[in-house]
Amino acid sequence: MTEYHVITRERHGHQHWLSQSGHRFAADDALCALVAQELPQAMLSLPIGFIVEAEQFMPVALQGLTPGQNLWVAADGRWLAAYIPAPYRCYPFRMAPTEQGEQVLCIDEASGLLSESAGEPFFNDDGTPGKAVLEILEFFNQIEANRQLTRSMCAVLQQHGLIQPWPITVQGEHGEQKVEGLFRIDEAALNALSAEALSEVRNAGGLTMAYCQLLSMQHLSTLGTLAQAHAEAEKARLAQESMAQKGELHLGFMNDSGTFSFGQ
């Protein structure tokens, strides 16, 4: 359970924070919002789609086949893909809107990463924000600025009819599973654009976004593989617990880190 609070001198003036050591905090996220700037890297390891957000399309990383499960997070908190979405690299921080509509920096006080002495200070002795906090705030500002550009790109793609529903069926732990509510680039419509329309899409940056999404679809089958691996690991864990209760202990199914692993 997260517990975000706005960072203030009154509340955090004498506190410190520690860097995250894993990604268990993201274990329930089946989707993660992306911005255009990170798509060229994200497409190399994550399947990307679009969702409707406030009547606009926005790109997301597909991380699970069912709500509440992120298949890219291993049981020990390791992130299993080569690319980590930008929001996860800022944890335990996030930006949140105030009642006045302003964005403020918050921290998850239930993260276990706050400290009275160890780690980075929130504020300097003179009451000014610490260097690391300012760097995180700047990173979030860059993400937000790029989010506005991302919305503009998606609007151009939508304007030219290049985004269509994406019916997904993958082989999961219980056989074929359907994932609904996602959208993808209509490749046929993209190839049929007039020279004028293609130029407009390209100048808006939409062409790069379109190809990133199309190329990322090759990773979709990996989610099915991960789902099966997670299910097998959970069965092994339950069997382990059952044997332990009976006074038996077999650890052969585990690797050196005490959890399952995936080939990379």
SVG drawing of the C-alpha trace seen along z (x, -y; Angstrom):
<svg xmlns="http://www.w3.org/2000/svg" viewBox="-13 -29 37 64">
<polyline fill="none" stroke="black" stroke-width="0.4" points="0.0,0.0 1.5,-3.3 1.3,-6.5 2.4,-9.5 2.9,-12.9 4.1,-16.2 7.7,-16.9 7.9,-19.9 10.5,-21.4 8.0,-21.0 7.6,-17.2 10.9,-16.2 13.3,-18.9 15.5,-16.6 14.9,-13.3 16.8,-11.4 15.8,-9.0 17.4,-5.8 17.5,-4.6 15.3,-1.7 16.9,1.8 14.3,3.6 10.9,3.1 8.4,4.9 6.6,1.6 5.6,2.0 4.5,5.7 0.8,4.8 1.2,2.6 -0.1,4.3 0.6,1.1 3.0,-1.8 2.7,-5.1 5.5,-6.0 6.5,-9.2 7.8,-9.6 11.4,-10.2 11.8,-6.7 10.0,-4.7 13.2,-4.0 14.7,-2.3 11.6,-0.7 10.7,0.9 13.9,3.0 12.5,5.1 8.9,4.2 5.7,4.5 4.1,1.1 0.5,0.2 -1.9,-2.7 -4.7,-3.4 -7.4,-6.1 -6.6,-8.7 -9.0,-11.6 -10.2,-11.0 -6.7,-11.0 -4.4,-8.2 -1.2,-7.7 1.5,-5.0 2.0,-2.4 4.3,0.5 2.4,3.8 3.5,5.6 0.8,8.1 -2.0,10.2 -4.4,9.5 -5.0,6.5 -2.8,6.4 0.2,8.4 3.4,7.1 5.2,10.0 8.4,8.1 9.0,8.1 10.5,11.3 9.6,12.7 12.7,11.2 11.9,7.7 14.3,7.9 13.3,6.1 13.4,8.7 13.5,6.5 16.5,4.6 14.6,1.3 13.0,-0.3 10.2,-2.8 11.1,-6.3 8.5,-6.6 10.0,-3.5 13.4,-5.0 12.2,-7.8 10.6,-5.7 9.9,-6.4 9.1,-9.8 6.3,-10.9 4.5,-14.1 0.9,-14.7 -1.5,-17.6 -2.7,-20.0 -6.2,-21.3 -5.0,-24.3 -3.8,-22.1 -0.1,-22.6 2.3,-19.6 4.2,-18.9 6.9,-16.4 5.7,-13.6 7.3,-10.6 5.9,-7.2 6.3,-7.2 5.3,-3.5 8.2,-2.5 10.6,-1.8 13.1,-4.2 12.9,-7.1 15.6,-7.4 16.5,-9.7 20.2,-9.7 21.3,-7.4 20.9,-8.3 20.3,-11.6 18.9,-14.6 15.7,-16.1 16.9,-19.6 20.3,-21.2 21.2,-22.8 20.0,-26.2 16.6,-24.9 17.1,-24.7 16.2,-21.4 19.0,-18.8 20.9,-18.4 19.5,-14.9 15.9,-16.1 16.4,-18.9 17.8,-16.4 14.7,-14.2 12.4,-17.2 14.2,-18.2 13.8,-14.6 10.1,-14.7 9.8,-18.1 11.5,-16.6 9.1,-13.7 6.1,-16.1 7.4,-18.4 7.8,-15.3 4.3,-14.1 2.8,-17.2 4.8,-16.5 3.7,-12.8 0.0,-13.9 0.6,-16.1 2.1,-13.1 -0.7,-10.8 -3.3,-13.5 -1.7,-13.6 -1.8,-9.8 -5.4,-9.8 -6.3,-12.6 -5.1,-10.5 -6.8,-7.3 -3.6,-5.4 -4.6,-4.0 -6.9,-1.0 -8.1,1.5 -5.6,4.2 -7.2,7.6 -4.6,9.6 -4.6,13.3 -1.6,14.9 -0.8,18.2 -0.8,17.8 -0.8,20.2 -4.5,21.1 -4.3,21.4 -5.2,18.6 -5.9,15.2 -7.4,12.1 -6.2,8.7 -8.7,5.9 -8.7,2.1 -5.5,1.6 -4.8,0.0 -2.0,0.2 -0.9,-1.4 -2.8,-0.4 0.1,0.5 -2.1,0.7 -3.4,-2.8 0.1,-4.0 1.3,-2.6 -1.6,-4.1 -1.0,-7.7 -0.7,-10.3 2.6,-12.1 1.2,-15.2 -0.3,-13.3 2.9,-11.3 4.9,-14.5 2.6,-15.9 2.9,-12.8 6.7,-12.7 7.1,-16.4 5.1,-15.9 7.3,-13.0 4.5,-10.6 6.3,-8.4 9.0,-7.4 6.3,-6.7 4.4,-4.5 7.4,-2.4 8.4,-2.0 5.0,-0.6 4.9,1.7 8.4,3.1 7.7,3.6 4.9,6.0 7.5,8.8 7.9,8.9 4.2,9.7 4.8,13.5 7.4,12.9 4.5,12.0 3.0,15.4 6.3,17.1 6.7,14.9 3.2,15.8 4.0,19.5 7.3,19.0 5.6,17.1 3.0,19.8 5.6,22.6 7.6,20.6 4.5,20.1 3.6,23.8 7.2,24.7 6.9,22.2 3.7,23.7 5.1,27.2 8.2,26.0 6.0,24.7 3.9,27.9 7.0,30.0 8.5,27.7 5.3,28.1 5.7,31.9 9.3,31.7 10.8,32.1 13.0,29.6 14.0,29.7 15.7,26.6 16.7,28.0 14.2,25.9 15.8,22.7 18.8,20.8 21.6,19.2 19.5,16.0 16.7,18.0 14.2,17.3 13.4,18.3 15.3,16.9 14.6,16.2 17.0,16.6 18.1,13.3"/>
</svg>
